[in-house]
């Protein structure tokens, strides 16, 4: 999971109070949810070895969070990319993605191997191919690409179910007690290029499909004028939530098994259910926005406006807590304790984000990226 700055540059005209709250609330909420899911990777526990309270926490994570919030972020990335292309054109769009690729590369090598900023930046360039498509064509393209990716994932899993039993792999970084920061960083640097290319090829169809759905939402003004799309939001809320919960329960069941076939099938179940659940959340929060009933959810808007800074801070703090060169808690925590830590840290980030936005308007990484893309003269208008 990673998280790039998915927000488009706000228009220079109009005061900040005219900014639509829905995209920022969705982004901030997704940021908190991504941290919950990423805790397994930060802490180094095995999902199929969770028992008692840890098992209950893992089930809650699988049903309500796993795959959902990363899908929201990917769609918001496509939404922001479509807006940037429409306003600024291809040249600045490409420049911004090169800057994001640099930020993501440094994040991967220096801080954490789970970076997705670099993958988003690279694959996001494909949006140049879809820039002239309407909302219907974008949804159609997303359906074809996403459907093919899910189909091949299920097909690959079925071949293992029909073959000899293979033990499940944790798919966690190779971290051993006593490793120094230099050793871990060197290993990440050596694997970065292969991970970037391999991850982009493996996840390419799925991520681009999500980008296209976000671009379709931009064409429809779904997030900026949700009051015009109440029937659609209701359908998303009902059917997305229902399908997402059903597939989330299936994922939780698969994650209790130690065989590789279950892990492999869990990938399309996770992402398919995650997309459905994500659309359900969009529908629910969109309806609350229309009704003026966001309530405490409004606090996530500030976190969403400094999403990149918060995402990088999550990686920095959690690797400091768990990796052997600092807190050395790797492999010592289970799903329940890491869930509690994620919720607590997420709450602190929401609170700090409100202070940062109130005083500075945006976070430090957001300002740096905008300065690199737009230059010092346009930074405050970007």
Protein Blocks (a to p, Z undefined) as FASTA:
>chain_A
ZZddfbccddfehcfklpcfklmmmmmmmmmmmmmmmmmmmnopafklcghjlmmmmmmm
mmmmgoklmmmmmmmmmmmmmmmmmmnojmlmmmmmmmmmmmmmmmmmmmomkbcklmmm
mmmmmmmmmmmpcfklmmmmmmmmmmmmmmmmmmmmmmmmmmccddddekiacddehiaf
klmmmmmmmmmmmmmmmmmmmmmmmmmmmmmmmmmmmmnommmmmmlmmmmmmmmmmmmm
mmmmmmmmmmmmmmmpcbfklmmmmmmmmmmmmmmmmmmmmmmmmmmmmnopnmmmlmmm
mmmmmmmmmmmmmmmmmmmmmmmklnopghkacfklmmmmmmmmmmmmmmmmmmmmmmno
pafklmmmmmmmnopmlmmmZZ
